């Protein structure tokens, strides 16, 4: 199977899922501790407090951020996710109800310009129509030389039914993601393919079987494989994979004002 990317941090309406399906997916993601520990280990060297999490979703990664880089400001367009996270994480969590793909409200722009030491955006950017503006907004809220940790689906050639069911706007080629980050004022530290086995699983389930929802058994099977995949990919960066993991540093002389994309 492919690695689950469903609704990690986007609202139900934005991702094209009904409420029942969204709750099912969030419950299945809750049962994937190995997957989120993998993401934690990848991002930990680059995290600095205070952190911004773009797309809170069910708070599956927020728990790690609250330990590593509190206080965490969680940005989401779904108020229910923010309310749940605030109740769960208390003073370590600051809710921010906003859409990263739209121009920032003047009060948010003024209050949070250059505020964050790091930002995390996992399986969110592909849902956003104006992803260039979203990246510019993130750069605006980071301190100079603060890091953006980005996780997005790779390879437009495997775009299929699973992507359409979740209202993915795109999958990314590495060169295109590098270009978009540079346009937003980031210096790219690394962009690597991840999860080579997941490439074939996503292609099979989305392009051949035309599934729109992965089963609980598939989620659990993938989570059991994660330690093996992570161990191999720590030693050898795969030449291709289901996802791209990017680390980008806001340039010290980068633009401090977000601009609409062209």
RODRENZA-290330 format. One record per residue: residue number from 1; residue in three letters; x, y, z of N, C-alpha, C in turn. Coordinates in nm, 2 decimals. Layout:
N
NUM|ALA|X|Y|Z|X|Y|Z|X|Y|Z .
...
***
This chain:
262
1|UNK|0.08|-0.12|0.00|0.00|0.00|0.00|0.09|0.12|0.00 .
2|UNK|0.03|0.24|-0.03|0.10|0.36|-0.02|0.09|0.42|0.12 .
3|UNK|0.18|0.51|0.15|0.17|0.58|0.28|0.05|0.66|0.29 .
4|UNK|-0.03|0.66|0.40|-0.15|0.74|0.41|-0.11|0.89|0.41 .
5|UNK|-0.18|0.97|0.33|-0.16|1.11|0.34|-0.29|1.18|0.36 .
6|UNK|-0.40|1.11|0.38|-0.53|1.16|0.38|-0.55|1.26|0.50 .
7|UNK|-0.59|1.38|0.47|-0.65|1.47|0.57|-0.56|1.49|0.69 .
8|UNK|-0.43|1.48|0.67|-0.34|1.50|0.79|-0.36|1.64|0.85 .
9|UNK|-0.38|1.74|0.77|-0.40|1.87|0.82|-0.49|1.97|0.75 .
10|UNK|-0.58|1.92|0.67|-0.67|2.00|0.60|-0.81|1.98|0.65 .
11|UNK|-0.90|2.08|0.63|-1.03|2.06|0.68|-1.11|1.96|0.59 .
12|UNK|-1.22|1.91|0.64|-1.30|1.81|0.57|-1.34|1.87|0.44 .
13|UNK|-1.40|1.99|0.44|-1.45|2.05|0.32|-1.34|2.07|0.21 .
14|UNK|-1.22|2.11|0.26|-1.12|2.14|0.16|-1.07|2.01|0.10 .
15|UNK|-1.07|1.90|0.17|-1.02|1.77|0.12|-1.12|1.69|0.05 .
16|UNK|-1.24|1.74|0.04|-1.34|1.67|-0.04|-1.40|1.55|0.03 .
17|UNK|-1.38|1.52|0.15|-1.43|1.41|0.22|-1.55|1.45|0.30 .
18|UNK|-1.65|1.36|0.32|-1.76|1.39|0.41|-1.71|1.36|0.55 .
19|UNK|-1.79|1.41|0.65|-1.75|1.41|0.79|-1.72|1.27|0.84 .
20|UNK|-1.81|1.17|0.80|-1.79|1.03|0.84|-1.66|0.98|0.79 .
21|UNK|-1.63|0.99|0.67|-1.50|0.94|0.61|-1.38|1.01|0.68 .
22|UNK|-1.39|1.14|0.70|-1.28|1.21|0.77|-1.25|1.16|0.91 .
23|UNK|-1.36|1.13|0.98|-1.34|1.07|1.12|-1.28|0.93|1.11 .
24|UNK|-1.32|0.85|1.01|-1.27|0.72|1.00|-1.12|0.73|0.97 .
25|UNK|-1.08|0.82|0.88|-0.94|0.83|0.85|-0.86|0.88|0.97 .
26|UNK|-0.91|0.98|1.04|-0.83|1.03|1.15|-0.82|0.92|1.26 .
27|UNK|-0.92|0.84|1.28|-0.90|0.73|1.37|-0.80|0.63|1.33 .
28|UNK|-0.79|0.60|1.20|-0.69|0.51|1.15|-0.55|0.57|1.16 .
29|UNK|-0.54|0.70|1.13|-0.41|0.76|1.15|-0.36|0.76|1.30 .
30|UNK|-0.45|0.76|1.39|-0.42|0.76|1.53|-0.35|0.63|1.56 .
31|UNK|-0.37|0.52|1.49|-0.31|0.40|1.51|-0.18|0.37|1.44 .
32|UNK|-0.11|0.48|1.40|0.01|0.47|1.32|0.13|0.54|1.39 .
33|UNK|0.16|0.49|1.51|0.27|0.56|1.59|0.40|0.55|1.52 .
34|UNK|0.43|0.44|1.45|0.57|0.43|1.39|0.58|0.53|1.28 .
35|UNK|0.48|0.56|1.21|0.48|0.65|1.10|0.51|0.79|1.15 .
36|UNK|0.45|0.83|1.26|0.47|0.97|1.31|0.60|0.98|1.38 .
37|UNK|0.65|0.87|1.44|0.79|0.87|1.49|0.89|0.89|1.38 .
38|UNK|0.87|0.83|1.27|0.96|0.85|1.15|0.96|0.99|1.11 .
39|UNK|0.85|1.06|1.10|0.85|1.20|1.07|0.91|1.28|1.18 .
40|UNK|0.89|1.24|1.31|0.96|1.32|1.42|1.11|1.31|1.40 .
41|UNK|1.16|1.19|1.37|1.31|1.17|1.36|1.37|1.25|1.25 .
42|UNK|1.29|1.26|1.14|1.34|1.33|1.02|1.35|1.48|1.05 .
43|UNK|1.25|1.53|1.12|1.24|1.68|1.14|1.31|1.73|1.26 .
44|UNK|1.34|1.64|1.36|1.39|1.69|1.49|1.52|1.77|1.48 .
45|UNK|1.61|1.74|1.39|1.74|1.82|1.39|1.72|1.96|1.34 .
46|UNK|1.60|1.99|1.28|1.58|2.12|1.22|1.48|2.20|1.30 .
47|UNK|1.42|2.15|1.40|1.32|2.22|1.47|1.37|2.32|1.57 .
48|UNK|1.31|2.43|1.58|1.34|2.54|1.68|1.21|2.60|1.72 .
49|UNK|1.21|2.63|1.85|1.09|2.69|1.91|1.10|2.84|1.89 .
50|UNK|0.98|2.91|1.88|0.84|2.85|1.88|0.82|2.79|1.74 .
51|UNK|0.74|2.69|1.73|0.71|2.62|1.61|0.57|2.65|1.55 .
52|UNK|0.56|2.65|1.42|0.43|2.66|1.35|0.40|2.53|1.29 .
53|UNK|0.28|2.48|1.31|0.23|2.36|1.24|0.12|2.40|1.15 .
54|UNK|0.14|2.39|1.02|0.04|2.43|0.92|-0.04|2.30|0.89 .
55|UNK|-0.16|2.30|0.94|-0.25|2.19|0.93|-0.24|2.10|1.05 .
56|UNK|-0.33|2.11|1.14|-0.32|2.04|1.27|-0.39|1.90|1.25 .
57|UNK|-0.50|1.90|1.18|-0.57|1.77|1.17|-0.61|1.71|1.30 .
58|UNK|-0.58|1.58|1.32|-0.62|1.51|1.44|-0.51|1.53|1.55 .
59|UNK|-0.41|1.61|1.52|-0.30|1.63|1.62|-0.20|1.52|1.64 .
60|UNK|-0.20|1.43|1.53|-0.11|1.32|1.54|0.04|1.35|1.55 .
61|UNK|0.08|1.46|1.48|0.22|1.50|1.49|0.23|1.62|1.59 .
62|UNK|0.13|1.68|1.63|0.13|1.79|1.72|0.19|1.74|1.86 .
63|UNK|0.16|1.62|1.89|0.21|1.57|2.02|0.36|1.57|2.02 .
64|UNK|0.43|1.53|1.91|0.57|1.54|1.90|0.62|1.68|1.90 .
65|UNK|0.56|1.77|1.83|0.60|1.91|1.83|0.59|1.97|1.97 .
66|UNK|0.49|1.94|2.04|0.47|1.99|2.17|0.58|1.95|2.27 .
67|UNK|0.65|1.84|2.24|0.76|1.80|2.32|0.89|1.86|2.27 .
68|UNK|0.90|1.88|2.14|1.03|1.92|2.08|1.05|2.07|2.06 .
69|UNK|0.94|2.14|2.04|0.95|2.28|2.00|0.84|2.36|2.05 .
70|UNK|0.79|2.34|2.17|0.68|2.42|2.23|0.73|2.56|2.26 .
71|UNK|0.64|2.66|2.25|0.50|2.65|2.22|0.47|2.63|2.07 .
72|UNK|0.37|2.55|2.04|0.34|2.52|1.90|0.21|2.60|1.87 .
73|UNK|0.22|2.68|1.76|0.10|2.75|1.71|0.05|2.66|1.60 .
74|UNK|-0.07|2.61|1.61|-0.13|2.53|1.51|-0.23|2.60|1.43 .
75|UNK|-0.20|2.61|1.30|-0.29|2.68|1.20|-0.37|2.58|1.12 .
76|UNK|-0.50|2.60|1.12|-0.59|2.51|1.05|-0.71|2.59|1.01 .
77|UNK|-0.78|2.54|0.90|-0.91|2.61|0.86|-1.03|2.54|0.92 .
78|UNK|-1.01|2.44|1.00|-1.12|2.37|1.07|-1.11|2.39|1.22 .
79|UNK|-1.20|2.47|1.27|-1.20|2.51|1.41|-1.21|2.39|1.50 .
80|UNK|-1.28|2.29|1.46|-1.29|2.17|1.55|-1.16|2.11|1.58 .
81|UNK|-1.07|2.10|1.48|-0.94|2.04|1.50|-0.86|2.13|1.61 .
82|UNK|-0.87|2.26|1.59|-0.80|2.35|1.68|-0.85|2.34|1.83 .
83|UNK|-0.98|2.33|1.84|-1.04|2.32|1.97|-1.00|2.19|2.04 .
84|UNK|-1.00|2.08|1.96|-0.96|1.95|2.02|-0.81|1.95|2.06 .
85|UNK|-0.72|2.01|1.98|-0.58|2.02|2.01|-0.56|2.11|2.13 .
86|UNK|-0.63|2.22|2.14|-0.61|2.31|2.26|-0.65|2.23|2.39 .
87|UNK|-0.76|2.16|2.38|-0.80|2.08|2.50|-0.69|1.97|2.54 .
88|UNK|-0.63|1.92|2.43|-0.54|1.81|2.46|-0.40|1.85|2.50 .
89|UNK|-0.35|1.96|2.45|-0.21|2.00|2.47|-0.20|2.13|2.56 .
90|UNK|-0.31|2.19|2.60|-0.31|2.30|2.69|-0.22|2.41|2.65 .
91|UNK|-0.14|2.46|2.75|-0.05|2.58|2.73|0.05|2.56|2.62 .
92|UNK|0.09|2.44|2.58|0.19|2.41|2.48|0.13|2.44|2.34 .
93|UNK|0.00|2.46|2.33|-0.06|2.48|2.20|-0.13|2.61|2.19 .
94|UNK|-0.11|2.68|2.08|-0.18|2.81|2.05|-0.26|2.80|1.92 .
95|UNK|-0.39|2.80|1.92|-0.47|2.79|1.80|-0.46|2.91|1.71 .
96|UNK|-0.46|2.89|1.58|-0.47|3.00|1.48|-0.56|2.95|1.37 .
97|UNK|-0.68|3.01|1.37|-0.78|2.98|1.27|-0.76|3.06|1.15 .
98|UNK|-0.70|3.00|1.04|-0.67|3.08|0.92|-0.65|2.98|0.81 .
99|UNK|-0.64|3.03|0.69|-0.61|2.95|0.57|-0.48|3.00|0.51 .
100|UNK|-0.38|2.92|0.51|-0.25|2.95|0.47|-0.24|2.98|0.32 .
101|UNK|-0.35|2.94|0.25|-0.35|2.96|0.10|-0.41|3.09|0.06 .
102|UNK|-0.45|3.18|0.16|-0.51|3.30|0.13|-0.42|3.41|0.19 .
103|UNK|-0.44|3.54|0.14|-0.36|3.65|0.20|-0.39|3.65|0.35 .
104|UNK|-0.28|3.67|0.43|-0.29|3.68|0.57|-0.37|3.80|0.62 .
105|UNK|-0.46|3.78|0.72|-0.53|3.89|0.78|-0.43|3.99|0.83 .
106|UNK|-0.45|4.12|0.83|-0.36|4.22|0.87|-0.31|4.20|1.01 .
107|UNK|-0.39|4.16|1.10|-0.35|4.14|1.24|-0.25|4.02|1.25 .
108|UNK|-0.28|3.92|1.18|-0.19|3.80|1.18|-0.06|3.83|1.12 .
109|UNK|-0.07|3.90|1.00|0.06|3.94|0.93|0.15|4.03|1.02 .
110|UNK|0.09|4.12|1.09|0.17|4.21|1.17|0.22|4.14|1.30 .
111|UNK|0.14|4.05|1.36|0.17|3.99|1.49|0.27|3.88|1.47 .
112|UNK|0.27|3.81|1.36|0.35|3.69|1.34|0.46|3.70|1.24 .
113|UNK|0.48|3.82|1.19|0.59|3.83|1.09|0.72|3.80|1.16 .
114|UNK|0.80|3.71|1.10|0.93|3.68|1.16|0.93|3.62|1.30 .
115|UNK|0.82|3.55|1.33|0.80|3.51|1.47|0.85|3.37|1.50 .
116|UNK|0.84|3.28|1.40|0.87|3.13|1.43|1.01|3.09|1.40 .
117|UNK|1.06|3.00|1.49|1.19|2.94|1.46|1.19|2.83|1.36 .
118|UNK|1.07|2.77|1.34|1.06|2.66|1.25|0.91|2.64|1.21 .
119|UNK|0.88|2.58|1.10|0.75|2.55|1.05|0.74|2.41|1.00 .
120|UNK|0.63|2.34|1.02|0.61|2.21|0.97|0.48|2.21|0.89 .
121|UNK|0.49|2.15|0.77|0.38|2.14|0.68|0.38|2.00|0.62 .
122|UNK|0.30|1.91|0.67|0.30|1.77|0.63|0.17|1.74|0.56 .
123|UNK|0.18|1.70|0.43|0.07|1.65|0.35|-0.05|1.75|0.35 .
124|UNK|-0.01|1.88|0.33|-0.11|1.99|0.33|-0.09|2.07|0.20 .
125|UNK|0.03|2.09|0.16|0.05|2.19|0.05|-0.02|2.14|-0.08 .
126|UNK|-0.03|2.01|-0.10|-0.09|1.96|-0.22|-0.24|1.98|-0.23 .
127|UNK|-0.30|2.02|-0.12|-0.45|2.05|-0.11|-0.47|2.20|-0.15 .
128|UNK|-0.37|2.28|-0.15|-0.39|2.42|-0.16|-0.38|2.47|-0.30 .
129|UNK|-0.48|2.54|-0.35|-0.47|2.58|-0.49|-0.36|2.68|-0.52 .
130|UNK|-0.34|2.78|-0.43|-0.24|2.87|-0.45|-0.12|2.84|-0.36 .
131|UNK|-0.05|2.73|-0.39|0.06|2.69|-0.31|0.17|2.78|-0.30 .
132|UNK|0.19|2.87|-0.40|0.30|2.97|-0.40|0.27|3.07|-0.29 .
133|UNK|0.15|3.12|-0.28|0.11|3.21|-0.18|0.13|3.14|-0.04 .
134|UNK|0.09|3.02|-0.03|0.10|2.95|0.10|0.25|2.94|0.14 .
135|UNK|0.34|2.92|0.05|0.48|2.91|0.08|0.53|3.05|0.12 .
136|UNK|0.49|3.15|0.05|0.53|3.29|0.08|0.48|3.33|0.22 .
137|UNK|0.36|3.29|0.26|0.30|3.32|0.39|0.39|3.25|0.50 .
138|UNK|0.43|3.13|0.47|0.51|3.06|0.57|0.65|3.12|0.59 .
139|UNK|0.70|3.17|0.47|0.83|3.24|0.48|0.82|3.37|0.56 .
140|UNK|0.71|3.44|0.54|0.68|3.56|0.61|0.68|3.54|0.76 .
141|UNK|0.62|3.43|0.81|0.61|3.41|0.95|0.73|3.35|1.01 .
142|UNK|0.83|3.30|0.94|0.95|3.25|0.99|1.05|3.36|1.02 .
143|UNK|1.14|3.33|1.12|1.25|3.42|1.14|1.35|3.40|1.02 .
144|UNK|1.43|3.50|1.00|1.54|3.48|0.90|1.62|3.36|0.94 .
145|UNK|1.65|3.27|0.85|1.72|3.15|0.87|1.64|3.04|0.95 .
146|UNK|1.51|3.07|0.97|1.43|2.96|1.03|1.40|2.86|0.92 .
147|UNK|1.37|2.74|0.97|1.35|2.63|0.87|1.20|2.59|0.85 .
148|UNK|1.17|2.56|0.73|1.05|2.50|0.69|1.07|2.35|0.66 .
149|UNK|0.99|2.26|0.73|1.00|2.12|0.71|0.87|2.08|0.63 .
150|UNK|0.89|2.03|0.51|0.78|2.01|0.42|0.78|1.86|0.37 .
151|UNK|0.66|1.81|0.37|0.63|1.67|0.33|0.52|1.68|0.23 .
152|UNK|0.55|1.64|0.10|0.44|1.64|0.00|0.45|1.52|-0.09 .
153|UNK|0.34|1.48|-0.15|0.34|1.37|-0.24|0.42|1.39|-0.37 .
154|UNK|0.49|1.29|-0.42|0.58|1.31|-0.53|0.52|1.24|-0.65 .
155|UNK|0.58|1.28|-0.77|0.55|1.22|-0.90|0.41|1.24|-0.95 .
156|UNK|0.39|1.34|-1.03|0.26|1.35|-1.10|0.21|1.23|-1.17 .
157|UNK|0.30|1.15|-1.22|0.27|1.03|-1.30|0.19|0.93|-1.22 .
158|UNK|0.19|0.93|-1.09|0.10|0.83|-1.01|-0.02|0.90|-0.95 .
159|UNK|-0.05|1.02|-1.00|-0.18|1.09|-0.95|-0.29|1.00|-1.00 .
160|UNK|-0.38|0.97|-0.90|-0.49|0.88|-0.93|-0.61|0.90|-0.84 .
161|UNK|-0.69|0.79|-0.83|-0.82|0.81|-0.76|-0.81|0.85|-0.61 .
162|UNK|-0.70|0.80|-0.55|-0.68|0.84|-0.41|-0.65|0.99|-0.40 .
163|UNK|-0.58|1.04|-0.49|-0.55|1.19|-0.49|-0.68|1.26|-0.52 .
164|UNK|-0.75|1.22|-0.62|-0.88|1.29|-0.65|-0.98|1.29|-0.53 .
165|UNK|-0.99|1.17|-0.46|-1.08|1.16|-0.35|-1.05|1.26|-0.24 .
166|UNK|-0.92|1.29|-0.23|-0.88|1.39|-0.12|-0.86|1.53|-0.18 .
167|UNK|-0.90|1.55|-0.30|-0.89|1.68|-0.36|-0.75|1.74|-0.36 .
168|UNK|-0.66|1.65|-0.39|-0.52|1.69|-0.42|-0.52|1.78|-0.54 .
169|UNK|-0.46|1.89|-0.53|-0.44|1.98|-0.65|-0.33|1.92|-0.74 .
170|UNK|-0.23|1.86|-0.68|-0.12|1.81|-0.76|-0.03|1.72|-0.68 .
171|UNK|0.06|1.65|-0.75|0.17|1.58|-0.69|0.30|1.66|-0.74 .
172|UNK|0.41|1.65|-0.67|0.52|1.74|-0.70|0.64|1.66|-0.76 .
173|UNK|0.69|1.72|-0.87|0.83|1.68|-0.91|0.93|1.76|-0.83 .
174|UNK|1.04|1.70|-0.81|1.14|1.76|-0.72|1.19|1.89|-0.77 .
175|UNK|1.21|1.90|-0.90|1.26|2.03|-0.96|1.16|2.14|-0.94 .
176|UNK|1.03|2.10|-0.96|0.92|2.20|-0.95|0.91|2.25|-0.80 .
177|UNK|0.92|2.16|-0.71|0.92|2.20|-0.56|1.03|2.29|-0.53 .
178|UNK|1.15|2.26|-0.58|1.27|2.34|-0.55|1.25|2.48|-0.61 .
179|UNK|1.19|2.49|-0.72|1.17|2.62|-0.78|1.06|2.70|-0.70 .
180|UNK|0.96|2.64|-0.66|0.86|2.71|-0.58|0.91|2.76|-0.45 .
181|UNK|0.99|2.68|-0.38|1.05|2.72|-0.26|1.14|2.84|-0.28 .
182|UNK|1.22|2.84|-0.38|1.31|2.95|-0.41|1.23|3.08|-0.44 .
183|UNK|1.12|3.07|-0.52|1.04|3.18|-0.55|0.98|3.24|-0.42 .
184|UNK|0.96|3.16|-0.32|0.90|3.21|-0.19|1.01|3.27|-0.10 .
185|UNK|1.13|3.27|-0.14|1.24|3.33|-0.06|1.31|3.23|0.03 .
186|UNK|1.30|3.10|0.00|1.37|3.00|0.07|1.50|2.96|0.00 .
187|UNK|1.60|2.92|0.09|1.72|2.85|0.04|1.70|2.71|0.07 .
188|UNK|1.71|2.62|-0.03|1.68|2.48|-0.02|1.80|2.41|0.04 .
189|UNK|1.78|2.34|0.15|1.88|2.27|0.22|1.89|2.13|0.16 .
190|UNK|1.77|2.06|0.15|1.76|1.93|0.09|1.62|1.90|0.04 .
191|UNK|1.61|1.83|-0.06|1.48|1.77|-0.11|1.51|1.63|-0.15 .
192|UNK|1.45|1.53|-0.08|1.48|1.39|-0.10|1.35|1.31|-0.12 .
193|UNK|1.36|1.22|-0.21|1.25|1.12|-0.22|1.25|1.03|-0.10 .
194|UNK|1.13|0.99|-0.06|1.10|0.90|0.06|1.01|0.80|0.02 .
195|UNK|1.02|0.68|0.09|0.92|0.58|0.09|0.91|0.52|-0.05 .
196|UNK|1.02|0.45|-0.09|1.02|0.38|-0.22|0.91|0.28|-0.24 .
197|UNK|0.89|0.19|-0.14|0.78|0.09|-0.15|0.64|0.16|-0.17 .
198|UNK|0.62|0.27|-0.10|0.49|0.34|-0.11|0.46|0.39|-0.25 .
199|UNK|0.56|0.42|-0.33|0.54|0.46|-0.47|0.46|0.35|-0.54 .
200|UNK|0.50|0.23|-0.53|0.43|0.12|-0.60|0.29|0.09|-0.54 .
201|UNK|0.28|0.11|-0.41|0.15|0.09|-0.34|0.05|0.19|-0.39 .
202|UNK|0.09|0.32|-0.39|0.00|0.43|-0.43|-0.04|0.41|-0.58 .
203|UNK|0.06|0.37|-0.66|0.02|0.35|-0.80|-0.08|0.24|-0.82 .
204|UNK|-0.06|0.13|-0.74|-0.15|0.01|-0.76|-0.29|0.05|-0.71 .
205|UNK|-0.29|0.11|-0.59|-0.43|0.14|-0.53|-0.50|0.25|-0.60 .
206|UNK|-0.43|0.35|-0.65|-0.49|0.47|-0.71|-0.50|0.46|-0.86 .
207|UNK|-0.41|0.40|-0.93|-0.41|0.39|-1.08|-0.47|0.26|-1.13 .
208|UNK|-0.45|0.15|-1.06|-0.49|0.02|-1.11|-0.63|-0.02|-1.04 .
209|UNK|-0.63|-0.01|-0.91|-0.75|-0.06|-0.84|-0.85|0.05|-0.83 .
210|UNK|-0.81|0.18|-0.85|-0.90|0.29|-0.84|-0.98|0.31|-0.71 .
211|UNK|-0.90|0.28|-0.60|-0.96|0.30|-0.47|-0.97|0.44|-0.43 .
212|UNK|-1.07|0.47|-0.35|-1.08|0.61|-0.29|-1.06|0.62|-0.14 .
213|UNK|-1.05|0.50|-0.08|-1.02|0.50|0.07|-0.95|0.37|0.10 .
214|UNK|-0.83|0.39|0.17|-0.76|0.27|0.21|-0.82|0.21|0.33 .
215|UNK|-0.80|0.08|0.35|-0.87|0.01|0.46|-0.78|0.02|0.58 .
216|UNK|-0.84|-0.01|0.70|-0.77|-0.01|0.82|-0.66|-0.11|0.82 .
217|UNK|-0.68|-0.22|0.76|-0.57|-0.32|0.75|-0.45|-0.27|0.67 .
218|UNK|-0.48|-0.19|0.57|-0.37|-0.13|0.49|-0.29|-0.03|0.57 .
219|UNK|-0.36|0.05|0.65|-0.29|0.15|0.74|-0.20|0.08|0.83 .
220|UNK|-0.25|-0.03|0.90|-0.17|-0.10|1.00|-0.06|-0.17|0.94 .
221|UNK|-0.08|-0.23|0.82|0.03|-0.30|0.75|0.14|-0.20|0.72 .
222|UNK|0.11|-0.09|0.67|0.21|0.01|0.64|0.29|0.05|0.76 .
223|UNK|0.21|0.08|0.87|0.28|0.12|0.99|0.38|0.02|1.04 .
224|UNK|0.35|-0.11|1.02|0.44|-0.22|1.06|0.57|-0.22|0.98 .
225|UNK|0.56|-0.17|0.85|0.67|-0.17|0.76|0.76|-0.05|0.78 .
226|UNK|0.71|0.06|0.84|0.78|0.18|0.86|0.92|0.17|0.91 .
227|UNK|0.94|0.10|1.03|1.08|0.09|1.08|1.18|0.03|0.98 .
228|UNK|1.13|-0.07|0.90|1.22|-0.13|0.80|1.25|-0.03|0.69 .
229|UNK|1.15|0.04|0.64|1.17|0.14|0.54|1.26|0.25|0.59 .
230|UNK|1.24|0.30|0.71|1.32|0.41|0.77|1.46|0.37|0.78 .
231|UNK|1.48|0.25|0.83|1.62|0.20|0.85|1.70|0.19|0.72 .
232|UNK|1.64|0.15|0.61|1.71|0.14|0.48|1.73|0.28|0.43 .
233|UNK|1.63|0.37|0.44|1.64|0.50|0.37|1.73|0.59|0.45 .
234|UNK|1.76|0.56|0.58|1.86|0.64|0.65|2.00|0.61|0.59 .
235|UNK|2.02|0.49|0.54|2.15|0.46|0.48|2.16|0.50|0.34 .
236|UNK|2.05|0.48|0.26|2.06|0.50|0.12|1.93|0.58|0.08 .
237|UNK|1.96|0.70|0.03|1.84|0.79|-0.02|1.79|0.73|-0.14 .
238|UNK|1.66|0.69|-0.15|1.60|0.63|-0.26|1.60|0.72|-0.38 .
239|UNK|1.62|0.66|-0.50|1.61|0.74|-0.63|1.48|0.80|-0.66 .
240|UNK|1.37|0.73|-0.61|1.24|0.78|-0.62|1.16|0.73|-0.50 .
241|UNK|1.04|0.78|-0.49|0.95|0.74|-0.38|0.82|0.80|-0.38 .
242|UNK|0.73|0.77|-0.29|0.59|0.82|-0.29|0.59|0.97|-0.25 .
243|UNK|0.69|1.01|-0.17|0.68|1.15|-0.12|0.81|1.22|-0.13 .
244|UNK|0.81|1.35|-0.11|0.93|1.43|-0.10|0.94|1.49|0.03 .
245|UNK|1.05|1.49|0.09|1.08|1.56|0.22|1.18|1.67|0.19 .
246|UNK|1.13|1.79|0.22|1.22|1.91|0.20|1.25|1.98|0.32 .
247|UNK|1.37|2.03|0.33|1.41|2.13|0.44|1.46|2.25|0.37 .
248|UNK|1.39|2.36|0.40|1.42|2.49|0.34|1.44|2.60|0.44 .
249|UNK|1.54|2.68|0.42|1.57|2.79|0.52|1.53|2.92|0.46 .
250|UNK|1.46|3.00|0.54|1.42|3.13|0.50|1.55|3.21|0.48 .
251|UNK|1.57|3.27|0.36|1.69|3.35|0.34|1.69|3.47|0.43 .
252|UNK|1.81|3.51|0.48|1.83|3.62|0.57|1.79|3.75|0.50 .
253|UNK|1.80|3.76|0.37|1.76|3.88|0.30|1.63|3.86|0.22 .
254|UNK|1.56|3.75|0.25|1.43|3.72|0.18|1.33|3.82|0.20 .
255|UNK|1.22|3.82|0.12|1.11|3.92|0.13|1.04|3.89|0.27 .
256|UNK|1.01|4.00|0.34|0.94|3.99|0.46|0.79|4.01|0.45 .
257|UNK|0.75|4.03|0.32|0.60|4.06|0.30|0.55|3.95|0.20 .
258|UNK|0.45|3.87|0.23|0.40|3.78|0.14|0.33|3.85|0.02 .
259|UNK|0.35|3.79|-0.09|0.29|3.85|-0.22|0.21|3.74|-0.29 .
260|UNK|0.11|3.79|-0.35|0.02|3.69|-0.43|0.11|3.63|-0.54 .
261|UNK|0.08|3.51|-0.57|0.16|3.44|-0.67|0.12|3.49|-0.81 .
262|UNK|0.21|3.48|-0.90|0.18|3.52|-1.04|0.11|3.41|-1.12 .
***
